[in-house]
């Protein structure tokens, strides 16, 4: 999931350089959403992974 975030950030930067404002904003917002989902899943895995069975 972090890989997809990086891909969308790169696409947003490239689209911003070439002047495609709408596309850059769209890919940047997708990257933000994916990044926050990644952070939430990472924190959940840290909490669950520390429990001893």
Backbone as CSV, one residue per row, in Angstrom:
resi,resn,N_x,N_y,N_z,CA_x,CA_y,CA_z,C_x,C_y,C_z
1,UNK,0.823,-1.188,0.000,0.000,0.000,0.000,0.872,1.257,0.000
2,UNK,1.983,1.189,0.696,2.882,2.334,0.692,3.449,2.568,-0.712
3,UNK,3.613,1.495,-1.470,4.105,1.619,-2.844,3.108,2.397,-3.698
4,UNK,1.811,2.116,-3.520,0.796,2.849,-4.282,0.779,4.322,-3.902
5,UNK,1.007,4.619,-2.625,1.067,6.006,-2.188,2.194,6.743,-2.890
6,UNK,3.356,6.120,-2.935,4.502,6.736,-3.597,4.234,6.920,-5.087
7,UNK,3.611,5.944,-5.718,3.292,6.042,-7.146,2.354,7.220,-7.399
8,UNK,1.309,7.368,-6.573,0.374,8.472,-6.778,1.012,9.822,-6.483
9,UNK,1.940,9.882,-5.514,2.647,11.137,-5.259,3.501,11.520,-6.459
10,UNK,4.191,10.542,-7.038,5.014,10.820,-8.219,4.145,11.269,-9.389
11,UNK,2.995,10.611,-9.577,2.082,11.035,-10.641,1.571,12.452,-10.411
12,UNK,1.284,12.799,-9.163,0.819,14.147,-8.854,1.898,15.185,-9.145
13,UNK,3.139,14.856,-8.817,4.240,15.792,-9.085,4.429,15.975,-10.584
14,UNK,4.412,14.883,-11.332,4.586,14.965,-12.787,3.434,15.742,-13.423
15,UNK,2.208,15.473,-12.976,1.060,16.191,-13.523,1.122,17.669,-13.159
16,UNK,1.596,17.980,-11.965,1.736,19.377,-11.572,2.787,20.104,-12.394
17,UNK,3.877,19.428,-12.727,4.936,20.029,-13.535,4.416,20.364,-14.931
18,UNK,3.613,19.468,-15.491,3.105,19.692,-16.842,1.843,20.553,-16.873
19,UNK,1.363,20.985,-15.725,0.258,21.926,-15.684,-1.127,21.314,-15.649
20,UNK,-1.237,20.056,-15.364,-2.549,19.421,-15.260,-3.018,19.529,-13.810
21,UNK,-3.608,20.659,-13.463,-3.984,20.938,-12.076,-5.005,19.976,-11.518
22,UNK,-6.033,19.657,-12.297,-7.077,18.754,-11.808,-6.572,17.353,-11.571
23,UNK,-5.747,16.880,-12.488,-5.187,15.533,-12.350,-4.219,15.489,-11.175
24,UNK,-3.427,16.542,-11.005,-2.478,16.596,-9.893,-3.215,16.603,-8.561
25,UNK,-4.284,17.353,-8.471,-5.057,17.397,-7.222,-5.707,16.049,-6.934
26,UNK,-6.206,15.392,-7.965,-6.839,14.090,-7.789,-5.867,13.029,-7.322
27,UNK,-4.715,12.966,-7.949,-3.735,11.951,-7.550,-3.149,12.262,-6.176
28,UNK,-3.002,13.542,-5.856,-2.492,13.899,-4.529,-3.487,13.506,-3.444
29,UNK,-4.773,13.689,-3.711,-5.766,13.312,-2.705,-5.837,11.790,-2.538
30,UNK,-5.685,11.052,-3.629,-5.646,9.589,-3.531,-4.428,9.158,-2.725
31,UNK,-3.292,9.797,-2.958,-2.079,9.463,-2.219,-2.254,9.740,-0.729
32,UNK,-2.917,10.842,-0.387,-3.156,11.159,1.025,-4.025,10.104,1.681
33,UNK,-5.090,9.711,1.018,-6.002,8.710,1.577,-5.270,7.384,1.777
34,UNK,-4.518,6.956,0.783,-3.783,5.694,0.895,-2.738,5.754,2.006
35,UNK,-2.105,6.914,2.155,-1.097,7.060,3.201,-1.733,6.932,4.582
36,UNK,-2.877,7.571,4.797,-3.524,7.485,6.099,-4.048,6.076,6.377
37,UNK,-4.539,5.397,5.357,-4.956,4.001,5.534,-3.751,3.144,5.907
38,UNK,-2.608,3.377,5.266,-1.391,2.647,5.583,-0.976,2.885,7.031
39,UNK,-1.025,4.126,7.491,-0.642,4.454,8.860,-1.560,3.751,9.856
40,UNK,-2.877,3.767,9.603,-3.828,3.127,10.504,-3.567,1.617,10.564
41,UNK,-3.378,0.990,9.416,-3.112,-0.448,9.402,-1.782,-0.783,10.075
42,UNK,-0.804,0.083,9.922,0.489,-0.126,10.561,0.364,-0.071,12.079
43,UNK,-0.362,0.910,12.589,-0.551,1.031,14.034,-1.332,-0.164,14.575
44,UNK,-2.367,-0.588,13.857,-3.144,-1.752,14.285,-2.266,-2.996,14.325
45,UNK,-1.414,-3.178,13.331,-0.543,-4.354,13.320,0.491,-4.298,14.446
46,UNK,0.935,-3.107,14.809,1.854,-2.994,15.944,1.169,-3.383,17.252
47,UNK,-0.064,-2.929,17.431,-0.800,-3.228,18.670,-1.123,-4.718,18.751
48,UNK,-1.589,-5.280,17.679,-1.972,-6.700,17.679,-0.729,-7.589,17.746
49,UNK,0.344,-7.186,17.120,1.556,-7.993,17.098,2.249,-8.114,18.444
50,UNK,2.001,-7.198,19.370,2.660,-7.235,20.662,1.982,-8.151,21.663
51,UNK,0.782,-8.593,21.375,0.052,-9.448,22.307,0.655,-10.857,22.327
52,UNK,0.796,-11.383,23.533,1.272,-12.749,23.703,0.074,-13.665,23.825
53,UNK,0.127,-14.811,23.158,-0.997,-15.757,23.204,-0.758,-16.795,24.270
